[in-house]
Amino acid sequence: MHAASTRSMTDVYRIAWPLGLKALMLHGIIVIDAYLISALGEAALAAMGIAGAVAGLLLGILFAFSSATQIRIAQSFGASGAIGLKTAFYCGLAINLASVLVGVVFVLAFGDTVITSAAKTPWIAEQAKAYLHVFLLVVFAEAVGQCLGSHFNGCGKTKITFLSYLIAMPVNVGVSIILIYGLYGAPELGVVGAAYGSAMASLLRALFLALRFHRLHRSFLDVEGWARGSFANSLKRHMAFSWPIAGTFLSMTFGTQVCVLIYARMSVNDFAAISLISPWVQVGGTFGMSWAQATGIVIAQMLGAKADEATLDQFLSRAWRVAFAAAAVVALVYLVLCLASPWIYDDLEAETQAALMLFLPTLLLLPFPKGSNAMCGQTLRAAGDTLSVMNIFIIGQWAFKVPMTVLFVLVLQLSVGWVFALYLLEELVKFPFFHRRLFKGQWKRADVDDR
């Protein structure tokens, strides 16, 4: 039996912990930026929140296609195919670069208009536009960096991706602090300083990954040929596999950012509270999400190695039990965060502090259905069932969360605690769809061979 067809929880852990730390540092940088900017006041936080809503659309597209590339690479790695690894990487890179060009054109054409309509004051709009324009440098760097990271993750070499963030994080934090406040003779740029810090860090990370990639594989220059006979045929196949994943992430990202723009219609204090808690939700959720992602990578490798159904069932059952334990840890992290928020953000107004405490009931329950849904989604994607996953996310996002956000904020004008509760309710809406699809068992019989 192929070695990759029998895997243990140790294998998942070896992939998951670098993924978790990488994501923790990535979102931690955002938390630090928000913390540094919070000293500038609620208006500065609002500016960063609006700019982040638009920039998130571009990054969402990149993360989507890179996630698809990661699965294709994991499948090829399980099948021990050098041609498959080469094909998956270069197809993913071509798609990433093309999507960035389209996205940047869109932002340059419509971004300023969207920001102006969402901002409550001209100053907020001006700062958000400046932040977004600098952040485009991050998008170009991430087009390459995310694809390289997907290659290493799909091959199980997640430590390399983790090291790239470990190198980039001090640069991001240090440059941001200097440029936000104008230290050591540097210009005082305020909100825009955080964008410059992110840009420098992303460029450095992409360079580090490119050097490691070439050192390990010589950029696959020694590997002749392409899967499916030609690069064009491979690109079509890769795109057919990827677009539902891209559609899923794009729907999620676009829907989330639409909700953020709706949140901007609330009071500045409520909007600032949501802008502060959102990065923390990402930080706390890295434990469960990283485990689910690592599980999906290993399952893709096992499917590529033709593992039998009983082996797949046994592996997923053990992985699922760990996922529930991770959800409990995440809930505890959220509890500590909410109780400590008066000391963490002692410069904020009392109304903003009160809004943060309203999020606690949702945060304590959210990790459990979210983590279980993530395990389902990652498993189905690993088997190539990407269209079903996309449809489930669209139902949760566009048939429920977005219209309910409009109702809660613009029509009923409910408190920010009820608005935030929609994060939990959305997961409960998706829960039966995900689990019914997984329990049908068709994913265990998927043929992922692309030769």
C-alpha positions in Angstrom: 0.0 0.0 0.0 1.3 3.5 -0.9 2.7 5.2 2.2 0.6 8.3 1.7 -2.6 6.2 1.9 -2.2 5.4 5.6 -1.8 8.5 7.8 -2.1 9.3 11.5 -3.0 12.3 13.6 0.7 12.9 14.0 0.8 13.6 10.3 -2.0 16.0 10.6 -0.4 17.7 13.6 2.9 18.2 11.7 1.0 20.0 9.0 -1.5 21.8 11.2 0.8 23.5 13.8 2.8 25.5 11.2 -0.4 26.4 9.4 -1.9 27.6 12.7 1.1 29.6 13.7 1.3 31.1 10.2 -2.4 32.1 10.3 -2.0 33.4 13.9 0.9 35.6 12.9 -0.9 36.8 9.7 -4.1 37.8 11.6 -2.1 38.9 14.5 -0.4 41.5 12.3 -3.9 42.8 11.5 -4.8 42.8 15.2 -1.6 44.7 16.0 -2.2 47.3 13.3 -5.7 47.8 14.6 -4.4 48.1 18.1 -1.8 50.7 17.0 -4.4 52.6 15.0 -6.9 52.5 17.8 -4.9 55.1 19.6 -5.7 57.5 16.8 -9.4 57.2 17.6 -12.6 55.6 16.3 -12.5 57.5 13.0 -9.1 56.0 12.1 -10.4 52.5 12.9 -13.4 53.2 10.7 -11.1 54.3 7.8 -9.1 51.1 8.1 -12.3 49.0 8.3 -13.7 50.5 5.1 -10.4 50.1 3.2 -10.1 46.6 4.4 -13.5 45.7 3.1 -12.5 46.6 -0.4 -9.0 45.2 -0.2 -10.5 42.0 1.2 -12.2 41.3 -2.1 -8.9 41.1 -3.9 -7.2 39.0 -1.3 -10.3 36.7 -1.1 -9.9 35.9 -4.8 -6.2 35.1 -4.4 -6.8 33.0 -1.3 -9.5 31.1 -3.2 -7.4 30.2 -6.2 -4.4 29.4 -4.0 -6.5 27.0 -1.9 -7.5 25.2 -5.0 -3.9 25.0 -6.1 -3.0 23.6 -2.7 -5.5 20.8 -3.1 -4.3 19.9 -6.6 -0.7 19.9 -5.3 -1.6 17.7 -2.4 -3.3 15.2 -4.7 -0.2 15.2 -7.0 2.1 14.7 -4.0 0.1 11.7 -2.9 0.4 10.2 -6.3 4.2 10.9 -6.3 4.0 12.8 -9.6 6.6 15.5 -10.4 4.8 16.5 -13.6 1.6 16.9 -11.6 3.4 19.1 -9.0 4.9 21.3 -11.7 1.6 21.6 -13.6 -0.5 22.5 -10.5 2.0 25.1 -9.4 2.4 27.0 -12.7 -1.3 26.8 -13.5 -2.1 28.2 -10.1 0.5 31.0 -10.6 -0.9 31.9 -14.0 -4.5 32.1 -12.6 -3.4 34.2 -9.6 -1.6 36.8 -11.7 -4.5 37.1 -14.1 -7.0 37.5 -11.3 -4.9 40.2 -9.7 -4.8 42.2 -12.9 -8.5 42.1 -13.2 -9.0 42.9 -9.5 -6.7 45.9 -9.6 -8.4 47.4 -12.6 -11.7 47.0 -10.8 -10.4 48.7 -7.7 -8.9 51.6 -9.6 -12.1 52.1 -11.5 -14.7 51.8 -8.7 -12.8 51.6 -5.3 -12.9 55.3 -4.6 -16.6 55.6 -5.3 -17.4 52.7 -3.0 -15.3 54.2 -0.2 -16.8 57.7 -0.6 -20.3 56.3 -0.3 -19.5 54.2 2.8 -17.5 56.8 4.8 -19.3 59.0 7.2 -16.9 61.9 6.9 -14.5 63.2 4.2 -11.5 62.5 6.5 -12.4 58.9 6.9 -12.9 58.6 3.1 -9.5 60.2 2.4 -7.6 58.0 4.8 -9.4 54.8 3.5 -8.5 55.6 -0.1 -4.8 56.3 0.7 -4.6 53.0 2.6 -6.2 51.0 -0.2 -4.0 52.4 -2.9 -0.8 51.5 -1.0 -2.3 48.1 -0.2 -2.4 47.2 -3.9 1.3 46.4 -3.5 0.4 43.8 -1.0 -2.0 42.2 -3.5 0.7 41.9 -6.2 3.2 40.3 -3.7 0.6 37.9 -2.4 -0.3 36.7 -5.9 3.1 35.1 -6.0 3.6 34.4 -2.3 0.2 32.6 -1.8 0.9 30.3 -4.8 4.3 29.4 -3.4 2.9 28.9 0.0 0.2 26.6 -1.5 2.9 24.5 -3.0 4.8 23.9 0.2 1.5 23.3 2.2 0.3 20.8 -0.4 3.6 18.9 -0.1 3.3 18.9 3.7 6.2 21.4 4.1 4.1 23.9 6.0 7.1 24.9 8.2 8.6 26.8 5.2 5.4 28.8 4.8 5.4 29.4 8.6 9.0 30.6 8.4 8.1 33.2 5.7 5.6 34.8 8.1 8.0 34.5 11.0 10.5 36.6 8.9 7.9 39.1 7.6 6.1 39.8 10.9 8.8 41.9 12.6 9.1 43.9 9.4 5.4 44.5 9.2 5.1 45.5 12.9 8.3 47.6 13.0 7.7 49.5 9.8 4.0 50.1 10.7 4.9 51.6 14.1 7.6 53.8 12.6 5.4 55.2 9.8 2.1 55.4 11.7 3.7 57.7 14.4 6.7 59.1 12.4 9.4 57.8 14.7 13.2 58.2 14.1 12.7 61.0 11.6 10.3 59.1 9.3 7.1 60.8 8.0 4.0 60.5 10.3 1.6 58.8 7.9 -1.1 57.6 10.4 -3.4 54.9 8.9 -1.4 54.7 5.7 1.7 53.8 7.6 0.1 50.4 8.4 -0.4 49.7 4.7 3.3 50.4 3.9 4.3 48.0 6.6 2.1 45.3 5.2 3.5 45.9 1.7 7.2 45.6 2.7 6.4 42.4 4.7 4.6 40.8 1.8 7.3 41.5 -0.7 9.9 40.1 1.7 7.9 37.0 2.3 7.4 36.3 -1.5 11.1 36.7 -2.1 11.9 34.2 0.7 9.5 31.6 -0.6 10.7 32.0 -4.2 14.3 31.4 -3.2 13.4 28.3 -1.2 11.2 27.0 -4.1 14.0 27.3 -6.6 16.6 25.8 -4.2 14.4 22.7 -3.6 13.0 22.2 -7.1 15.0 24.4 -9.4 11.6 25.8 -10.3 10.9 22.4 -12.0 13.1 23.4 -14.9 14.4 19.8 -15.0 10.9 18.3 -15.3 9.7 18.0 -18.9 6.1 17.9 -20.0 2.7 18.8 -18.5 -0.1 16.8 -17.1 -2.9 16.0 -19.6 -0.5 16.5 -22.5 -0.1 20.3 -22.6 -0.1 23.4 -20.4 -3.3 24.7 -22.1 -5.2 21.5 -21.3 -3.9 21.4 -17.8 -4.9 25.1 -17.3 -8.4 24.3 -18.4 -8.6 21.4 -16.0 -7.1 23.4 -13.2 -9.6 26.2 -13.8 -12.6 23.8 -13.9 -11.5 22.4 -10.5 -10.7 25.9 -9.1 -13.6 28.1 -10.1 -16.1 26.6 -7.6 -13.5 27.2 -4.8 -12.9 30.7 -6.1 -16.7 31.2 -6.3 -17.0 30.0 -2.7 -14.3 32.4 -1.3 -15.4 35.2 -3.5 -19.0 34.8 -2.3 -17.8 34.7 1.3 -15.4 37.6 0.9 -17.8 39.8 -1.1 -20.7 39.0 1.2 -18.6 39.7 4.3 -17.4 43.0 2.9 -20.9 44.0 1.9 -21.9 43.4 5.5 -19.0 45.5 6.6 -20.1 48.3 4.4 -23.6 48.0 6.0 -22.0 48.0 9.4 -20.5 51.3 8.5 -24.0 52.7 8.6 -24.2 52.0 12.4 -22.8 54.4 14.9 -19.1 55.0 14.9 -18.7 53.3 18.2 -20.6 50.1 17.1 -18.6 50.0 13.8 -15.3 50.4 15.7 -16.3 47.6 18.0 -16.9 45.2 15.1 -13.7 46.4 13.4 -11.8 45.5 16.5 -13.4 42.1 17.2 -13.3 40.8 13.6 -9.5 40.2 13.5 -9.6 38.6 16.9 -12.3 36.2 15.6 -9.8 35.2 12.9 -7.0 34.8 15.4 -9.0 32.7 17.8 -10.4 30.6 14.9 -7.0 29.6 13.6 -6.8 26.6 15.8 -9.9 24.8 14.4 -9.5 26.1 10.9 -5.9 25.1 10.6 -6.7 21.6 11.8 -9.5 21.3 9.3 -7.2 22.6 6.5 -4.4 20.2 7.5 -7.0 17.3 7.5 -8.1 18.3 4.0 -4.4 18.3 2.8 -3.8 14.8 4.2 -7.1 13.5 2.8 -6.2 14.8 -0.6 -2.8 13.1 -0.4 -4.6 9.8 0.7 -7.0 10.0 -2.2 -4.1 10.6 -4.6 -2.5 7.4 -3.2 -5.8 5.4 -3.6 -6.5 4.8 0.1 -9.5 2.5 0.8 -12.8 3.7 2.3 -12.3 2.1 5.7 -9.0 3.8 6.1 -10.4 7.1 5.1 -13.4 6.7 7.5 -11.1 5.8 10.4 -8.8 8.7 9.8 -11.5 11.3 9.5 -13.3 10.1 12.6 -10.1 10.6 14.7 -9.5 14.0 13.1 -13.0 15.1 13.9 -12.7 14.4 17.6 -9.6 16.6 17.7 -11.5 19.4 15.9 -14.1 19.5 18.7 -11.4 19.8 21.3 -9.9 22.7 19.3 -13.3 24.4 19.2 -13.4 24.3 23.0 -10.0 26.0 23.2 -11.2 28.7 20.8 -14.2 29.4 22.9 -12.0 29.8 26.0 -9.8 32.2 24.1 -12.8 34.3 23.2 -13.9 34.3 26.8 -10.6 35.6 28.0 -10.5 38.2 25.3 -13.9 39.7 26.1 -13.2 39.8 29.8 -9.8 41.5 29.3 -11.0 44.0 26.6 -11.3 46.9 29.1 -7.6 46.6 29.8 -6.5 45.8 26.2 -8.3 48.8 24.7 -8.4 51.2 27.7 -8.3 54.2 25.3 -11.7 53.5 23.8 -14.9 55.2 24.8 -17.3 53.5 27.2 -19.9 52.8 24.5 -17.4 51.0 22.4 -16.3 48.9 25.4 -19.9 48.0 26.1 -20.4 46.9 22.5 -17.5 44.5 22.8 -19.0 42.7 25.8 -22.3 42.1 23.8 -20.3 39.8 21.5 -19.5 37.2 24.2 -22.5 34.9 23.9 -22.0 34.5 20.2 -18.3 34.0 20.5 -18.7 31.2 23.1 -20.9 29.1 20.7 -19.5 30.0 17.3 -16.4 27.7 17.2 -18.4 24.5 17.4 -20.6 24.6 14.3 -18.0 26.6 12.4 -15.3 24.0 13.1 -17.5 21.1 12.2 -18.6 22.8 8.9 -14.9 23.5 8.1 -14.1 19.8 8.5 -16.9 18.9 6.1 -15.9 21.6 3.6 -12.2 20.7 3.6 -12.9 17.0 3.1 -15.3 17.6 0.2 -12.9 19.9 -1.5 -10.1 17.4 -1.1 -12.2 14.9 -3.0 -13.0 17.5 -5.8 -16.6 18.1 -4.7 -16.0 21.8 -4.9 -19.3 22.8 -6.5 -21.4 21.5 -3.6 -19.3 23.4 -1.1 -19.8 26.6 -3.2 -23.5 26.1 -3.3 -23.8 25.6 0.5 -21.7 28.8 1.2 -23.9 30.8 -1.3 -27.0 29.7 0.5 -25.6 30.7 3.9 -24.2 34.0 2.7 -26.7 35.3 0.2 -29.9 33.6 1.2 -29.4 34.4 4.9 -26.6 36.5 6.2 -26.6 39.5 3.8 -30.4 40.0 3.8 -30.6 39.5 7.5 -27.8 42.1 8.0 -29.8 44.6 6.0 -32.9 43.8 8.1 -31.1 44.0 11.4 -29.1 47.2 10.7 -31.0 49.3 8.2 -34.6 48.3 9.0 -34.9 47.1 12.6 -31.8 49.0 13.8 -31.1 46.3 16.4 -28.2 46.4 18.8 -24.7 45.5 17.6 -24.9 42.3 19.7 -27.8 41.0 17.6 -26.0 42.0 14.4 -22.9 40.1 15.4 -25.0 37.0 16.3 -25.6 36.5 12.6 -22.1 35.0 12.4 -23.4 32.1 14.5 -26.8 31.8 12.8 -25.1 31.6 9.4 -23.1 28.6 10.5 -26.3 26.9 11.9 -28.0 27.4 8.5 -25.1 25.7 6.6 -24.7 22.9 9.2 -27.3 20.4 7.9 -26.3 20.9 4.2 -22.6 20.2 4.9 -23.1 17.2 7.0 -25.7 15.5 4.8 -23.4 15.8 1.8 -20.4 14.4 3.7 -22.4 11.5 5.2 -23.4 10.3 1.7 -19.8 9.1 1.4 -19.3 9.8 -2.3 -16.1 11.7 -1.5 -14.4 8.4 -0.4 -14.7 7.1 -4.0 -13.4 10.2 -5.8 -10.8 9.7 -8.6 -8.3 12.6 -8.3 -5.8 11.2 -10.8 -4.9 13.9 -13.3 -2.5 12.0 -15.5 
